[in-house]
Amino acid sequence: MRGASALNDLLAEFDHAPLRVFVVWEPVIWSDIAPPTSAALRLVDDSRAIQYWDGARALSDEILRTIRNDPARFGFDEAPSEDFVVWDVVAVFPKGSRWDASPPAPLYQGAPVASAIGEARQALARAVR
């Protein structure tokens, strides 16, 4: 929840930037047994943000598949383990990025979101110039 609030604050700082923001909620810890509540969804209330519930963690699996195919492209020295879950991550992508056959490489990625928001702010500032 802290990450969602931090993201919302970051978006407020870039209130006029033409951004597309995807917030993906997924079950990871014991309290994630169902989609997020309305209260949780309101933590990111920016109209540029679209929020999804990924109960099967399909996005995490797809990102991991892509990273395992080319760890260096995504800033990893080696591929994450099979049981790794991508969650509580913020990523900033270059303007015009498209997800075609696989996810694009981000300009910045960091976790947990609440701790990484400062570096995400810097990357976002570079991206929207």
Sequence and secondary structure as in RCSB ss.txt:
>XXXX:A:sequence
MRGASALNDLLAEFDHAPLRVFVVWEPVIWSDIAPPTSAALRLVDDSRAIQYWDGARALSDEILRTIRNDPARFG
FDEAPSEDFVVWDVVAVFPKGSRWDASPPAPLYQGAPVASAIGEARQALARAVR
>XXXX:A:secstr
 HHHHHHHHHHHHTTTS   EEEEE   STT SSS  HHHHTTS  TTEEEEE TT HHHHHHHHHHHH GGGGT
 SS   TT    S EEE  TT   SSS    SEEESSHHHHHHHHHHHHHHHT 
